[in-house]
Amino acid sequence: MQDSTDEQTSRCQYSDFPNQRTCTSNIATYAPVSRALPTGGSTGQIPVKTASGVAWQDAPSGGGGVQSTQIGRLIAVAEGDPLPPLSDGDMVIRYAAPVQPGAHYYANFAADTVGTAPVGWTNQWDALGWTVEADATAEASKVLRMPATSSGRYCITLDTASADPDRGDAEVLFRYKAASDANSGVTGAVRVAGDGTSETGYRGGQSSGSQMTINKYVDNVFTTMRTANVAEPFTVSGWFMCRFRVQGSTLSLKIWRDGTTEPTAWTDSVTDTSITVAGKVGVAITSNGAKYLDWVAIATGGRTAVKQ
């Protein structure tokens, strides 16, 4: 039988008797206590915790106590889930299902007006005139144009994802293309903070026609942490996919040509503890030359970004 705790301040997950449970209190997380169900017992008795363990005792009279049934199984069912087939002697406990942190976000530019800045996005770091343009090859026949005419530190963040309380751990998935391979640098951006003189954040994505990098800005100081070759060289006007993930101190990156199978493994990863602020989430560019963003999927709280 399982030891009991304050039922008003804990959530418990049970399995078939007499396995352990895991309880998470509103105050603290603590280890479960498990005691074996004693043998014996007779009709009208119930298992009771005593100073020396668990023993069968007569059920108290009155109040609808157990009168003719011996507990056989203790079954846990999450709130809202259907009950399994039950037998005589089964006891069912409903529990609050654990809530996974984070959420999913998705944005394209279908609802935006061509020639204007996209709604629901915020410019970060250096100023740049982000504009929506028509493009028949895009999902919604519109793209976000990133018209950098000189090298700089440009970033745009998605407002909804950047307000998520779990955004410090985030994954960014996006479809992009560029006007030239030399200026193909489009990256995911996580834990973005600061302005044009104090840029802070992690970036991961394509840096040239044949390479990808994982970088960081810490209060305006730039560092390249990892460089790797892309699986397939960049081609002008071809669509590519990028997935960049920041989970705790681990940063991971992969890039592949749109329409081909996504690599199972990350192409490159690195660990870093420089930036702990939750910041904001979006995409960034550094080199000059036009670049185009079709859509962005963002997942927070350790989830995996998926196209919706």
ZADO-1210 file (C-alpha; in nm, 4 decimals, padded with zeros to 6 digits):
<atoms>
<atom x="00.0000" y="00.0000" z="00.0000" code="MET" pos="1"/>
<atom x="00.1162" y="00.3522" z="-00.0637" code="GLN" pos="2"/>
<atom x="00.1870" y="00.6001" z="00.2104" code="ASP" pos="3"/>
<atom x="-00.0509" y="00.8983" z="00.2015" code="SER" pos="4"/>
<atom x="00.0265" y="01.2681" z="00.1902" code="THR" pos="5"/>
<atom x="-00.1694" y="01.5905" z="00.2128" code="ASP" pos="6"/>
<atom x="-00.4211" y="01.5404" z="-00.0692" code="GLU" pos="7"/>
<atom x="-00.4932" y="01.9159" z="-00.0856" code="GLN" pos="8"/>
<atom x="-00.1408" y="02.0123" z="-00.1859" code="THR" pos="9"/>
<atom x="-00.0179" y="01.7216" z="-00.3973" code="SER" pos="10"/>
<atom x="-00.0726" y="01.5528" z="-00.7312" code="ARG" pos="11"/>
<atom x="-00.0256" y="01.1777" z="-00.7371" code="CYS" pos="12"/>
<atom x="00.0181" y="00.9227" z="-01.0106" code="GLN" pos="13"/>
<atom x="-00.0697" y="00.5647" z="-00.9158" code="TYR" pos="14"/>
<atom x="-00.0136" y="00.2328" z="-01.0904" code="SER" pos="15"/>
<atom x="-00.1453" y="-00.1152" z="-01.0142" code="ASP" pos="16"/>
<atom x="-00.1270" y="-00.1960" z="-00.6447" code="PHE" pos="17"/>
<atom x="00.1268" y="-00.2067" z="-00.4789" code="PRO" pos="18"/>
<atom x="00.3593" y="-00.0157" z="-00.7135" code="ASN" pos="19"/>
<atom x="00.4989" y="00.3231" z="-00.6218" code="GLN" pos="20"/>
<atom x="00.3527" y="00.6610" z="-00.6962" code="ARG" pos="21"/>
<atom x="00.5179" y="00.9920" z="-00.7702" code="THR" pos="22"/>
<atom x="00.3859" y="01.2996" z="-00.5955" code="CYS" pos="23"/>
<atom x="00.4545" y="01.6609" z="-00.6750" code="THR" pos="24"/>
<atom x="00.3566" y="01.9042" z="-00.4045" code="SER" pos="25"/>
<atom x="00.2718" y="02.2674" z="-00.4624" code="ASN" pos="26"/>
<atom x="00.5458" y="02.3368" z="-00.2110" code="ILE" pos="27"/>
<atom x="00.8124" y="02.0804" z="-00.2947" code="ALA" pos="28"/>
<atom x="00.8868" y="01.7633" z="-00.4860" code="THR" pos="29"/>
<atom x="00.9619" y="01.4602" z="-00.2733" code="TYR" pos="30"/>
<atom x="01.0324" y="01.0902" z="-00.3084" code="ALA" pos="31"/>
<atom x="00.7508" y="00.8349" z="-00.2793" code="PRO" pos="32"/>
<atom x="00.7206" y="00.5953" z="00.0118" code="VAL" pos="33"/>
<atom x="00.6113" y="00.2409" z="-00.0714" code="SER" pos="34"/>
<atom x="00.4970" y="-00.0334" z="00.1636" code="ARG" pos="35"/>
<atom x="00.3926" y="-00.3798" z="00.0557" code="ALA" pos="36"/>
<atom x="00.0309" y="-00.4848" z="00.1015" code="LEU" pos="37"/>
<atom x="00.0282" y="-00.7452" z="00.3808" code="PRO" pos="38"/>
<atom x="-00.1024" y="-01.0935" z="00.3168" code="THR" pos="39"/>
<atom x="-00.4183" y="-01.2159" z="00.4809" code="GLY" pos="40"/>
<atom x="-00.7135" y="-00.9965" z="00.5559" code="GLY" pos="41"/>
<atom x="-01.0741" y="-01.0964" z="00.5556" code="SER" pos="42"/>
<atom x="-01.4118" y="-00.9645" z="00.4508" code="THR" pos="43"/>
<atom x="-01.4862" y="-00.6358" z="00.6223" code="GLY" pos="44"/>
<atom x="-01.1215" y="-00.5459" z="00.6823" code="GLN" pos="45"/>
<atom x="-00.9162" y="-00.2680" z="00.5267" code="ILE" pos="46"/>
<atom x="-00.5390" y="-00.2025" z="00.5075" code="PRO" pos="47"/>
<atom x="-00.4324" y="00.0557" z="00.7643" code="VAL" pos="48"/>
<atom x="-00.0922" y="00.2206" z="00.8088" code="LYS" pos="49"/>
<atom x="00.0512" y="00.1620" z="01.1550" code="THR" pos="50"/>
<atom x="00.3755" y="00.2536" z="01.3258" code="ALA" pos="51"/>
<atom x="00.5246" y="-00.0816" z="01.2280" code="SER" pos="52"/>
<atom x="00.3953" y="-00.0972" z="00.8720" code="GLY" pos="53"/>
<atom x="00.0597" y="-00.1842" z="00.7145" code="VAL" pos="54"/>
<atom x="-00.1919" y="-00.4215" z="00.8728" code="ALA" pos="55"/>
<atom x="-00.5436" y="-00.5438" z="00.8047" code="TRP" pos="56"/>
<atom x="-00.7987" y="-00.4076" z="01.0530" code="GLN" pos="57"/>
<atom x="-01.1734" y="-00.4202" z="01.0840" code="ASP" pos="58"/>
<atom x="-01.3444" y="-00.1375" z="00.9001" code="ALA" pos="59"/>
<atom x="-01.5131" y="00.1161" z="01.1263" code="PRO" pos="60"/>
<atom x="-01.8849" y="00.0688" z="01.1632" code="SER" pos="61"/>
<atom x="-02.1303" y="00.3180" z="01.0143" code="GLY" pos="62"/>
<atom x="-02.0579" y="00.5864" z="00.7606" code="GLY" pos="63"/>
<atom x="-02.0629" y="00.3446" z="00.4705" code="GLY" pos="64"/>
<atom x="-01.7259" y="00.1804" z="00.5464" code="GLY" pos="65"/>
<atom x="-01.6013" y="-00.1254" z="00.3606" code="VAL" pos="66"/>
<atom x="-01.8332" y="-00.4050" z="00.4593" code="GLN" pos="67"/>
<atom x="-01.8002" y="-00.6925" z="00.2179" code="SER" pos="68"/>
<atom x="-01.5229" y="-00.6107" z="-00.0280" code="THR" pos="69"/>
<atom x="-01.1463" y="-00.6483" z="-00.0020" code="GLN" pos="70"/>
<atom x="-00.9373" y="-00.4010" z="-00.2011" code="ILE" pos="71"/>
<atom x="-00.7697" y="-00.5826" z="-00.4867" code="GLY" pos="72"/>
<atom x="-00.6318" y="-00.3091" z="-00.7137" code="ARG" pos="73"/>
<atom x="-00.5797" y="00.0629" z="-00.6777" code="LEU" pos="74"/>
<atom x="-00.6230" y="00.2164" z="-01.0244" code="ILE" pos="75"/>
<atom x="-00.5243" y="00.5715" z="-01.1207" code="ALA" pos="76"/>
<atom x="-00.7112" y="00.7506" z="-01.3985" code="VAL" pos="77"/>
<atom x="-00.6325" y="01.1028" z="-01.5165" code="ALA" pos="78"/>
<atom x="-00.9105" y="01.3572" z="-01.4963" code="GLU" pos="79"/>
<atom x="-01.1156" y="01.3453" z="-01.8153" code="GLY" pos="80"/>
<atom x="-00.9905" y="00.9994" z="-01.9206" code="ASP" pos="81"/>
<atom x="-01.2389" y="00.7099" z="-01.9479" code="PRO" pos="82"/>
<atom x="-01.2402" y="00.4383" z="-01.6837" code="LEU" pos="83"/>
<atom x="-01.0886" y="00.0998" z="-01.7714" code="PRO" pos="84"/>
<atom x="-01.2882" y="-00.2226" z="-01.7182" code="PRO" pos="85"/>
<atom x="-01.3372" y="-00.2650" z="-01.3438" code="LEU" pos="86"/>
<atom x="-01.3818" y="-00.5685" z="-01.1201" code="SER" pos="87"/>
<atom x="-01.5086" y="-00.6184" z="-00.7678" code="ASP" pos="88"/>
<atom x="-01.2543" y="-00.4867" z="-00.5221" code="GLY" pos="89"/>
<atom x="-01.1066" y="-00.2210" z="-00.7533" code="ASP" pos="90"/>
<atom x="-01.0565" y="00.1263" z="-00.6104" code="MET" pos="91"/>
<atom x="-01.0253" y="00.4178" z="-00.8557" code="VAL" pos="92"/>
<atom x="-00.8458" y="00.7424" z="-00.7830" code="ILE" pos="93"/>
<atom x="-00.8756" y="01.0384" z="-01.0165" code="ARG" pos="94"/>
<atom x="-00.5661" y="01.2569" z="-01.0440" code="TYR" pos="95"/>
<atom x="-00.4743" y="01.5768" z="-01.2221" code="ALA" pos="96"/>
<atom x="-00.2682" y="01.4880" z="-01.5289" code="ALA" pos="97"/>
<atom x="00.0714" y="01.6600" z="-01.5343" code="PRO" pos="98"/>
<atom x="00.0814" y="01.9628" z="-01.7617" code="VAL" pos="99"/>
<atom x="00.3691" y="01.9729" z="-02.0098" code="GLN" pos="100"/>
<atom x="00.5373" y="02.3131" z="-02.0128" code="PRO" pos="101"/>
<atom x="00.5578" y="02.5255" z="-02.3235" code="GLY" pos="102"/>
<atom x="00.3412" y="02.5666" z="-02.6321" code="ALA" pos="103"/>
<atom x="00.3497" y="02.5718" z="-03.0133" code="HIS" pos="104"/>
<atom x="00.3404" y="02.8835" z="-03.2331" code="TYR" pos="105"/>
<atom x="00.3188" y="02.9223" z="-03.6080" code="TYR" pos="106"/>
<atom x="00.3231" y="03.2247" z="-03.8352" code="ALA" pos="107"/>
<atom x="00.3198" y="03.2965" z="-04.2071" code="ASN" pos="108"/>
<atom x="00.2335" y="03.6243" z="-04.3764" code="PHE" pos="109"/>
<atom x="-00.1007" y="03.5403" z="-04.5358" code="ALA" pos="110"/>
<atom x="-00.2916" y="03.8102" z="-04.3463" code="ALA" pos="111"/>
<atom x="-00.0317" y="04.0839" z="-04.3954" code="ASP" pos="112"/>
<atom x="-00.0487" y="04.3574" z="-04.6580" code="THR" pos="113"/>
<atom x="00.2175" y="04.3547" z="-04.9278" code="VAL" pos="114"/>
<atom x="00.4586" y="04.6447" z="-04.8873" code="GLY" pos="115"/>
<atom x="00.4075" y="04.6803" z="-04.5112" code="THR" pos="116"/>
<atom x="00.5767" y="04.5472" z="-04.1990" code="ALA" pos="117"/>
<atom x="00.4308" y="04.2205" z="-04.0638" code="PRO" pos="118"/>
<atom x="00.1801" y="04.2393" z="-03.7789" code="VAL" pos="119"/>
<atom x="00.2698" y="04.0612" z="-03.4546" code="GLY" pos="120"/>
<atom x="00.6470" y="04.0904" z="-03.4971" code="TRP" pos="121"/>
<atom x="00.8970" y="04.3208" z="-03.3242" code="THR" pos="122"/>
<atom x="01.2284" y="04.4508" z="-03.4612" code="ASN" pos="123"/>
<atom x="01.5283" y="04.3879" z="-03.2333" code="GLN" pos="124"/>
<atom x="01.8891" y="04.5086" z="-03.2325" code="TRP" pos="125"/>
<atom x="01.9755" y="04.7189" z="-03.5432" code="ASP" pos="126"/>
<atom x="01.6865" y="04.8850" z="-03.7266" code="ALA" pos="127"/>
<atom x="01.5748" y="04.7241" z="-04.0519" code="LEU" pos="128"/>
<atom x="01.2770" y="04.7780" z="-04.2835" code="GLY" pos="129"/>
<atom x="01.1198" y="04.4307" z="-04.2784" code="TRP" pos="130"/>
<atom x="00.8466" y="04.4182" z="-04.5453" code="THR" pos="131"/>
<atom x="00.5974" y="04.1663" z="-04.6798" code="VAL" pos="132"/>
<atom x="00.6211" y="04.0846" z="-05.0510" code="GLU" pos="133"/>
<atom x="00.4300" y="03.8671" z="-05.2958" code="ALA" pos="134"/>
<atom x="00.5936" y="03.5360" z="-05.3880" code="ASP" pos="135"/>
<atom x="00.4055" y="03.2624" z="-05.5728" code="ALA" pos="136"/>
<atom x="00.6463" y="02.9959" z="-05.4441" code="THR" pos="137"/>
<atom x="00.5670" y="03.0677" z="-05.0783" code="ALA" pos="138"/>
<atom x="00.3073" y="02.8798" z="-04.8742" code="GLU" pos="139"/>
<atom x="00.0689" y="03.1759" z="-04.8567" code="ALA" pos="140"/>
<atom x="00.2050" y="03.3449" z="-05.1731" code="SER" pos="141"/>
<atom x="00.3687" y="03.6038" z="-04.9469" code="LYS" pos="142"/>
<atom x="00.7093" y="03.6251" z="-04.7812" code="VAL" pos="143"/>
<atom x="00.8878" y="03.8460" z="-04.5330" code="LEU" pos="144"/>
<atom x="01.1702" y="04.0270" z="-04.7123" code="ARG" pos="145"/>
<atom x="01.4808" y="04.1074" z="-04.5106" code="MET" pos="146"/>
<atom x="01.6434" y="04.3815" z="-04.7212" code="PRO" pos="147"/>
<atom x="01.9757" y="04.4407" z="-04.5485" code="ALA" pos="148"/>
<atom x="02.1949" y="04.6696" z="-04.7621" code="THR" pos="149"/>
<atom x="02.4931" y="04.6438" z="-04.5284" code="SER" pos="150"/>
<atom x="02.6182" y="04.3996" z="-04.2697" code="SER" pos="151"/>
<atom x="02.4656" y="04.4454" z="-03.9278" code="GLY" pos="152"/>
<atom x="02.2885" y="04.2687" z="-03.6445" code="ARG" pos="153"/>
<atom x="01.9254" y="04.2391" z="-03.7427" code="TYR" pos="154"/>
<atom x="01.6583" y="04.0388" z="-03.5654" code="CYS" pos="155"/>
<atom x="01.2799" y="04.0171" z="-03.5656" code="ILE" pos="156"/>
<atom x="01.0875" y="03.8306" z="-03.2939" code="THR" pos="157"/>
<atom x="00.7401" y="03.6758" z="-03.2854" code="LEU" pos="158"/>
<atom x="00.5335" y="03.8516" z="-03.0188" code="ASP" pos="159"/>
<atom x="00.3188" y="03.5553" z="-02.9130" code="THR" pos="160"/>
<atom x="00.6110" y="03.3167" z="-02.8602" code="ALA" pos="161"/>
<atom x="00.8150" y="03.5905" z="-02.6949" code="SER" pos="162"/>
<atom x="00.5479" y="03.6282" z="-02.4258" code="ALA" pos="163"/>
<atom x="00.5503" y="03.2567" z="-02.3372" code="ASP" pos="164"/>
<atom x="00.6794" y="03.1990" z="-01.9813" code="PRO" pos="165"/>
<atom x="00.8767" y="02.8933" z="-02.1014" code="ASP" pos="166"/>
<atom x="01.0438" y="03.0664" z="-02.3990" code="ARG" pos="167"/>
<atom x="01.3931" y="03.0403" z="-02.2477" code="GLY" pos="168"/>
<atom x="01.4052" y="02.6866" z="-02.3863" code="ASP" pos="169"/>
<atom x="01.2874" y="02.7135" z="-02.7464" code="ALA" pos="170"/>
<atom x="01.3153" y="02.5562" z="-03.0886" code="GLU" pos="171"/>
<atom x="01.2787" y="02.7562" z="-03.4113" code="VAL" pos="172"/>
<atom x="01.1944" y="02.5902" z="-03.7446" code="LEU" pos="173"/>
<atom x="01.1694" y="02.8019" z="-04.0603" code="PHE" pos="174"/>
<atom x="01.1721" y="02.7968" z="-04.4422" code="ARG" pos="175"/>
<atom x="01.3951" y="03.0529" z="-04.6152" code="TYR" pos="176"/>
<atom x="01.5849" y="03.1508" z="-04.9278" code="LYS" pos="177"/>
<atom x="01.8313" y="03.4225" z="-05.0304" code="ALA" pos="178"/>
<atom x="01.9310" y="03.6198" z="-05.3367" code="ALA" pos="179"/>
<atom x="02.2912" y="03.4926" z="-05.3321" code="SER" pos="180"/>
<atom x="02.4874" y="03.2191" z="-05.1613" code="ASP" pos="181"/>
<atom x="02.7411" y="03.4646" z="-05.0226" code="ALA" pos="182"/>
<atom x="02.4619" y="03.6434" z="-04.8355" code="ASN" pos="183"/>
<atom x="02.2538" y="03.3446" z="-04.7310" code="SER" pos="184"/>
<atom x="02.2850" y="03.4004" z="-04.3569" code="GLY" pos="185"/>
<atom x="01.9429" y="03.3449" z="-04.2014" code="VAL" pos="186"/>
<atom x="01.9359" y="03.2062" z="-03.8473" code="THR" pos="187"/>
<atom x="01.7045" y="03.1154" z="-03.5650" code="GLY" pos="188"/>
<atom x="01.7343" y="03.3444" z="-03.2635" code="ALA" pos="189"/>
<atom x="01.6629" y="03.2468" z="-02.9013" code="VAL" pos="190"/>
<atom x="01.7019" y="03.4366" z="-02.5716" code="ARG" pos="191"/>
<atom x="01.7146" y="03.7632" z="-02.7634" code="VAL" pos="192"/>
<atom x="01.7625" y="04.0780" z="-02.5545" code="ALA" pos="193"/>
<atom x="01.9212" y="04.4214" z="-02.5715" code="GLY" pos="194"/>
<atom x="01.9227" y="04.6902" z="-02.8404" code="ASP" pos="195"/>
<atom x="02.1599" y="04.7896" z="-03.1197" code="GLY" pos="196"/>
<atom x="02.4397" y="04.8608" z="-02.8708" code="THR" pos="197"/>
<atom x="02.3873" y="04.5719" z="-02.6282" code="SER" pos="198"/>
<atom x="02.2802" y="04.2743" z="-02.8403" code="GLU" pos="199"/>
<atom x="02.2367" y="03.9518" z="-02.6470" code="THR" pos="200"/>
<atom x="02.1145" y="03.6154" z="-02.7725" code="GLY" pos="201"/>
<atom x="02.1924" y="03.2818" z="-02.9359" code="TYR" pos="202"/>
<atom x="02.1846" y="03.2407" z="-03.3163" code="ARG" pos="203"/>
<atom x="02.2024" y="02.9266" z="-03.5264" code="GLY" pos="204"/>
<atom x="02.1733" y="02.8896" z="-03.9034" code="GLY" pos="205"/>
<atom x="02.3395" y="02.9234" z="-04.2412" code="GLN" pos="206"/>
<atom x="02.6347" y="03.1613" z="-04.2594" code="SER" pos="207"/>
<atom x="02.7513" y="03.1081" z="-04.6189" code="SER" pos="208"/>
<atom x="02.6812" y="02.8929" z="-04.9204" code="GLY" pos="209"/>
<atom x="02.8432" y="02.5868" z="-04.7639" code="SER" pos="210"/>
<atom x="02.8571" y="02.6463" z="-04.3905" code="GLN" pos="211"/>
<atom x="02.6368" y="02.6793" z="-04.0837" code="MET" pos="212"/>
<atom x="02.7304" y="02.8355" z="-03.7501" code="THR" pos="213"/>
<atom x="02.6116" y="02.8579" z="-03.3910" code="ILE" pos="214"/>
<atom x="02.6894" y="03.2023" z="-03.2490" code="ASN" pos="215"/>
<atom x="02.6176" y="03.4195" z="-02.9508" code="LYS" pos="216"/>
<atom x="02.6018" y="03.7868" z="-02.8618" code="TYR" pos="217"/>
<atom x="02.6653" y="03.8781" z="-02.4996" code="VAL" pos="218"/>
<atom x="02.6165" y="04.2504" z="-02.4393" code="ASP" pos="219"/>
<atom x="02.7383" y="04.3399" z="-02.7912" code="ASN" pos="220"/>
<atom x="03.0312" y="04.0930" z="-02.7890" code="VAL" pos="221"/>
<atom x="03.0078" y="03.8402" z="-03.0745" code="PHE" pos="222"/>
<atom x="03.1443" y="03.4835" z="-03.0558" code="THR" pos="223"/>
<atom x="03.1254" y="03.1992" z="-03.3079" code="THR" pos="224"/>
<atom x="03.0982" y="02.8801" z="-03.1035" code="MET" pos="225"/>
<atom x="03.0625" y="02.6161" z="-03.3771" code="ARG" pos="226"/>
<atom x="03.1040" y="02.5927" z="-03.7548" code="THR" pos="227"/>
<atom x="03.0033" y="02.2954" z="-03.9713" code="ALA" pos="228"/>
<atom x="02.9402" y="02.2189" z="-04.3367" code="ASN" pos="229"/>
<atom x="02.5808" y="02.2104" z="-04.4572" code="VAL" pos="230"/>
<atom x="02.4550" y="01.8783" z="-04.5925" code="ALA" pos="231"/>
<atom x="02.3848" y="02.0279" z="-04.9336" code="GLU" pos="232"/>
<atom x="02.5378" y="02.3492" z="-05.0750" code="PRO" pos="233"/>
<atom x="02.3131" y="02.6521" z="-05.0963" code="PHE" pos="234"/>
<atom x="02.1599" y="02.7445" z="-05.4312" code="THR" pos="235"/>
<atom x="02.0202" y="03.0853" z="-05.5188" code="VAL" pos="236"/>
<atom x="01.6410" y="03.1149" z="-05.4893" code="SER" pos="237"/>
<atom x="01.6076" y="02.7553" z="-05.3652" code="GLY" pos="238"/>
<atom x="01.4085" y="02.7055" z="-05.0454" code="TRP" pos="239"/>
<atom x="01.5906" y="02.5612" z="-04.7441" code="PHE" pos="240"/>
<atom x="01.4858" y="02.4513" z="-04.3957" code="MET" pos="241"/>
<atom x="01.6562" y="02.5318" z="-04.0664" code="CYS" pos="242"/>
<atom x="01.5925" y="02.3943" z="-03.7178" code="ARG" pos="243"/>
<atom x="01.7681" y="02.5619" z="-03.4225" code="PHE" pos="244"/>
<atom x="01.7142" y="02.4501" z="-03.0629" code="ARG" pos="245"/>
<atom x="01.8215" y="02.5890" z="-02.7267" code="VAL" pos="246"/>
<atom x="01.7509" y="02.3550" z="-02.4358" code="GLN" pos="247"/>
<atom x="01.9167" y="02.4460" z="-02.1080" code="GLY" pos="248"/>
<atom x="02.2846" y="02.4859" z="-02.1929" code="SER" pos="249"/>
<atom x="02.2698" y="02.2780" z="-02.5145" code="THR" pos="250"/>
<atom x="02.2410" y="02.4475" z="-02.8555" code="LEU" pos="251"/>
<atom x="02.1693" y="02.2294" z="-03.1610" code="SER" pos="252"/>
<atom x="02.1383" y="02.3007" z="-03.5325" code="LEU" pos="253"/>
<atom x="02.0575" y="02.1344" z="-03.8662" code="LYS" pos="254"/>
<atom x="01.9823" y="02.2618" z="-04.2174" code="ILE" pos="255"/>
<atom x="01.8499" y="02.0758" z="-04.5215" code="TRP" pos="256"/>
<atom x="01.7051" y="02.1502" z="-04.8629" code="ARG" pos="257"/>
<atom x="01.3283" y="02.1917" z="-04.8673" code="ASP" pos="258"/>
<atom x="01.1580" y="01.8881" z="-05.0186" code="GLY" pos="259"/>
<atom x="01.4231" y="01.6429" z="-04.8958" code="THR" pos="260"/>
<atom x="01.4086" y="01.4325" z="-04.5800" code="THR" pos="261"/>
<atom x="01.5052" y="01.6104" z="-04.2601" code="GLU" pos="262"/>
<atom x="01.8225" y="01.4609" z="-04.1072" code="PRO" pos="263"/>
<atom x="01.7468" y="01.2488" z="-03.8028" code="THR" pos="264"/>
<atom x="02.0460" y="01.3700" z="-03.6035" code="ALA" pos="265"/>
<atom x="02.1548" y="01.7239" z="-03.5321" code="TRP" pos="266"/>
<atom x="02.4343" y="01.8359" z="-03.7647" code="THR" pos="267"/>
<atom x="02.6113" y="02.0257" z="-03.4887" code="ASP" pos="268"/>
<atom x="02.5705" y="02.0998" z="-03.1175" code="SER" pos="269"/>
<atom x="02.7509" y="02.2975" z="-02.8509" code="VAL" pos="270"/>
<atom x="02.7038" y="02.3761" z="-02.4821" code="THR" pos="271"/>
<atom x="02.7140" y="02.7244" z="-02.3343" code="ASP" pos="272"/>
<atom x="02.5937" y="02.8913" z="-02.0139" code="THR" pos="273"/>
<atom x="02.6559" y="03.2570" z="-02.1009" code="SER" pos="274"/>
<atom x="02.2930" y="03.3578" z="-02.1573" code="ILE" pos="275"/>
<atom x="02.0256" y="03.2647" z="-01.9046" code="THR" pos="276"/>
<atom x="01.7718" y="03.5420" z="-01.9638" code="VAL" pos="277"/>
<atom x="01.4493" y="03.4156" z="-02.1268" code="ALA" pos="278"/>
<atom x="01.4543" y="03.7016" z="-02.3774" code="GLY" pos="279"/>
<atom x="01.2558" y="03.6716" z="-02.7006" code="LYS" pos="280"/>
<atom x="01.2374" y="03.4239" z="-02.9922" code="VAL" pos="281"/>
<atom x="01.2519" y="03.4806" z="-03.3686" code="GLY" pos="282"/>
<atom x="01.4916" y="03.4928" z="-03.6655" code="VAL" pos="283"/>
<atom x="01.8045" y="03.6973" z="-03.7319" code="ALA" pos="284"/>
<atom x="02.0359" y="03.7948" z="-04.0189" code="ILE" pos="285"/>
<atom x="02.3759" y="03.9593" z="-04.0326" code="THR" pos="286"/>
<atom x="02.5014" y="03.9843" z="-04.3901" code="SER" pos="287"/>
<atom x="02.3747" y="04.2208" z="-04.6590" code="ASN" pos="288"/>
<atom x="02.1638" y="04.1149" z="-04.9546" code="GLY" pos="289"/>
<atom x="01.7962" y="04.0237" z="-04.9747" code="ALA" pos="290"/>
<atom x="01.6678" y="03.7223" z="-04.7805" code="LYS" pos="291"/>
<atom x="01.3168" y="03.5800" z="-04.7673" code="TYR" pos="292"/>
<atom x="01.1256" y="03.4059" z="-04.4908" code="LEU" pos="293"/>
<atom x="00.8231" y="03.1909" z="-04.5821" code="ASP" pos="294"/>
<atom x="00.6986" y="03.0727" z="-04.2427" code="TRP" pos="295"/>
<atom x="00.8188" y="03.0136" z="-03.8855" code="VAL" pos="296"/>
<atom x="00.7244" y="02.7473" z="-03.6306" code="ALA" pos="297"/>
<atom x="00.8347" y="02.7932" z="-03.2688" code="ILE" pos="298"/>
<atom x="00.8034" y="02.5557" z="-02.9743" code="ALA" pos="299"/>
<atom x="00.8838" y="02.6461" z="-02.6144" code="THR" pos="300"/>
<atom x="00.9416" y="02.4564" z="-02.2926" code="GLY" pos="301"/>
<atom x="01.1357" y="02.1702" z="-02.4492" code="GLY" pos="302"/>
<atom x="00.8794" y="02.0843" z="-02.7166" code="ARG" pos="303"/>
<atom x="00.9649" y="02.0177" z="-03.0820" code="THR" pos="304"/>
<atom x="00.8679" y="02.2829" z="-03.3381" code="ALA" pos="305"/>
<atom x="00.6301" y="02.1542" z="-03.6059" code="VAL" pos="306"/>
<atom x="00.4833" y="02.3126" z="-03.9175" code="LYS" pos="307"/>
<atom x="00.1110" y="02.3644" z="-03.8728" code="GLN" pos="308"/>
</atoms>
